[in-house]
Amino acid sequence: MDNNATWTSWGGVRPELAPSARTFLMDVLGELTPQEPADITAAIVPASRLPKVARAELVDALGADGVKDDDRIRAEHAGGQSYVDLVRRRHGDASEAPDAVLLPTAADQIASVLAICEAAKIAVVPWGGGTSVVGGLTPLAGQHKAVVALDLSRLDQLVAVDKTSMTATFEPGIRTPAAEQALAAQGLTLGHVPQSFERASLGGYVVTRSAGQASSGYGRFDDLVLGCRMTTPRGELDLPPMPGSAAGPDLRRLVMGSEGTLGIVTEVTLRVRPLPAVKHYEGWIARSWADGVRIMRRLAQTGAKPDIARLADEAETRASLAMSGTDGLKKRGLDAWLKLHGVAGGCMMIMGYEGTAGDVRHRRQEVRRILRADKAVPLGAGAGSSWEHNRFSGAYLRDTLLDNGVLVETLETATTWSRLDDLYNGVRRALTEALTAGTQLPLVGCHISHLYPTGASLYFTVLAKADAGREIAQWTAAKHAANAAIIAAGGTASHHHAVGTAHQEIVGPDLGGAIGLDALRAVKSQLDPAGILNPGKLLP
Amino acid sequence: MDNNATWTSWGGVRPELAPSARTFLMDVLGELTPQEPADITAAIVPASRLPKVARAELVDALGADGVKDDDRIRAEHAGGQSYVDLVRRRHGDASEAPDAVLLPTAADQIASVLAICEAAKIAVVPWGGGTSVVGGLTPLAGQHKAVVALDLSRLDQLVAVDKTSMTATFEPGIRTPAAEQALAAQGLTLGHVPQSFERASLGGYVVTRSAGQASSGYGRFDDLVLGCRMTTPRGELDLPPMPGSAAGPDLRRLVMGSEGTLGIVTEVTLRVRPLPAVKHYEGWIARSWADGVRIMRRLAQTGAKPDIARLADEAETRASLAMSGTDGLKKRGLDAWLKLHGVAGGCMMIMGYEGTAGDVRHRRQEVRRILRADKAVPLGAGAGSSWEHNRFSGAYLRDTLLDNGVLVETLETATTWSRLDDLYNGVRRALTEALTAGTQLPLVGCHISHLYPTGASLYFTVLAKADAGREIAQWTAAKHAANAAIIAAGGTASHHHAVGTAHQEIVGPDLGGAIGLDALRAVKSQLDPAGILNPGKLLP
């Protein structure tokens, strides 16, 4: 199993299905059909197309250890962590493997890499933690002769900390746990905790505009970036750390969201905060989705809000209770408690606070006033701890579900509060219709997990019986339907997963239509005239 | 005097100098030399170069009332409100007047205007409230045959309010008081209150990345913009309102700060807030600039901060007390109160809170704890009201000072907390040296008025004896020196006044150096290939 750690699984650990989970899945999806994943050693990897001359030049620039083209490492870099990526690899298909994997150890090697690749017509796919779920890492050669993955994992240092300004400067390939560990030694934190926390890199967060589970309090990654350096085929873009400015358009915002198509981020300076003295997470039940949405909106529009605010709809609440193994006595206790409060079913909410004791106490008080006014039922800190304990588990559980023949994928969007209901209903309907097979309905759950005063994110999770052998076509049809529903309801193509290849078909309105796409293409042509950087991504 | 309302004065009202102000100025600058401004009716306006055919086409598009080329309106549009602009006009110099002023009444007329101007090789300077202090409105024709001011003041409507999402959509030419009045009728506010509040337009705030006096609480204007529409010579960029997104780079941030060089903003959707139930402003004295800066930093880096937080240095504190007429009994009372607390001189701080009663109470408590820990001396709500009463008065007072032969100008920058001292000292030294004439020193005051967790703005005010007849050369030399000092200390070219022509020489680093400038020029070439939009601004 360990063999497959980065091949067909998230972390090499496949949790057992709890009995309640198994029962629940069979209730919803019918009989489960085990599916054994292929081993990476059996992966079919095409011969490398890397030209010999270019290979020699790259070895000159990076050392022999910096240029790898054995089948295994190439297979490991054949895409990211989307359902489609995983299914393909589970089938032993590494046909999209890059022709080589480059592993620079210093930022100044990157300019050489780009020069060599531009001259030799080799496409470059920047690679951080390898966690893209939107096809952002698929090694597409485009018009070029070959494609390499530029793996930044050896650029993994904390470069500097400025405790007066509360900023820290990092190399791009450092993964979140290492970054947080280095900061914690100085009493600091980024507070950026997406579900991909364990594997994702800081550079990846920059170029995909990540948002973490505590974004309602700590802000999106966009909000943490003060400055960055990006190497392009035409030279370095060096945007110094600045707290606020009116000196022309903020080009940091052009780097953020560029998904490796404009250059390679080599350094980023981020806002840091003191490690919170207190972390308090608690569960609540809203009586209905509508009640819950109203509560979320009120929280977002008042001053004192939680750092983490999550609302699951009825379907996701039911599923997550079952999947986390809340059965037997515990489940009956919860039902009785809710019945006592006149709630059947309901929608799970998590409220999380991080800060000083006084700050947390004050905000909890304010928030509880809003929750009580809307007749939400408290579940206490136990439900909060349980959520915290499981905050990264979805990615592991997905592997187990795939092993059981279940189609499991997520997608996300956002819009303003006034359009949120239409978006919720539209996407749910689209996914349900697309994945219904005969009388067999999929399970489509949804949660809100990122609050803004003006709107919120919607994060959908889909479970369906996988159409064995046709998994990719099955999901692709559903994804198109969801994309169309997002556009129809005025949602954004992605709230925090980025565009990659999955959202190109609907990214137009987010980028201002044809004129915005032209503007972005003009920047691309200027910085990467040969088009070697991550071709086939972001821009339709 | 009324004749000159928008010609050589801010508002047609020239406040009398208080006796204490006159004494103070003579103490600092020596004898005052009255200077009478020219009347607009005496302004020398060159003949219009607007080609006849283009004029006829513009009349077709806008109606006769929409195309004005009389001397008076042209003179009124000959630049903005910088010291250089005012001195030029006070000398009766309208040589830079635009060849015509266009006044569209509907957004869809703007595409026609741009098409006509592009075909006829006419440069277009977008005009909102006319308050640029960085040369952004100077009607430069560049390579073109003529130049027109595109005055957006008739596009002044509140288009829509979405109370659920707490957003409001406006036309660009609406001035802040009208916008706030329309919102107040629905219990809402933008909370954006720069010193130019009374005259500046919302569209102007977008393209110059304005920050208001309450930006520490309400955020910069950047933070309020959810969506916008911009007409370019190549079509419309329509960026829908979105609370948060990871769908590629945020092109709204390309519109913000574009200063009319990429297109004309025709609509903007902004975050609004409930009108605050309570507004409370109070004064404090920090024992020294260093103490005050440390207090500001602590406030910025804790959760509960004021919405308005200002710190004046010793020089500005002394000057503003004298200039606001705080003399005689009141001044002696203040001195006695400070002496009681062991403070001689000291630095004035203003703390302002806007929100619900509970929110204001909570934050005041938290802030007072920090202020008391640093031994700041409370001056009470009287000092706060006095600041509020005078919050827009600087622009009026400047006219009186000009009438008295005083050079008066402001400039501003920002940097991270750790570099703030160097920036403060560097700019102060540069301005002092540049404006010292013999033994006659200028007065250089500074305040912090925009807090970020990672840094702050610095806003300098300079008073010197004007070198009559050579005012522009005198100030230009000082401005170059200040610009050089800003660059040397790692400050931003502008924190909230934008680039215009005044900061082109130092905007490079903010835009990431040559590569960033190239990227921005590529966008410009794409959207405005003929280069008719505000030539000679922003991009060096």
Interface residues (C-beta under 8 A of the other chain):
Chain A: D162 T164 S165 M166 T167 T208 R209 S210 A211 S215 R220 D222 L226 T232 R234 G235 E236 L237 D238 L239 P240 P241 M242 P243 G244 S245 A246 A247 G248 P249 D250 L251 R253 L254 V255 M256 G257 S258 E259 R271 R273 R297 Q301 G303 A304 G355 T356 G358 D359 H362 E366 A414 T415 T416 W417 S418 R419 H450 Y452 P453 T454 G455 A456 S457 G490 T492 A493 S494 H495 H496 H497 A498 V499 H503 V507 P509 D510 L511 G512 G513 A514 I515 G516 D518 A519 L520 R521 A522 V523 S525 Q526 L527 L538 L539
Chain B: D162 T164 S165 M166 T167 T208 R209 S210 A211 S215 R220 D222 L226 T232 R234 G235 E236 L237 D238 L239 P240 P241 M242 P243 G244 S245 A246 A247 G248 P249 D250 L251 R253 L254 V255 M256 G257 S258 E259 R271 R273 R297 Q301 G303 A304 G355 T356 G358 D359 H362 E366 A414 T415 T416 W417 S418 R419 H450 Y452 P453 T454 G455 A456 S457 G490 T492 A493 S494 H495 H496 H497 A498 V499 H503 V507 P509 D510 L511 G512 G513 A514 I515 G516 D518 A519 L520 R521 A522 V523 S525 Q526 L527 L538 L539
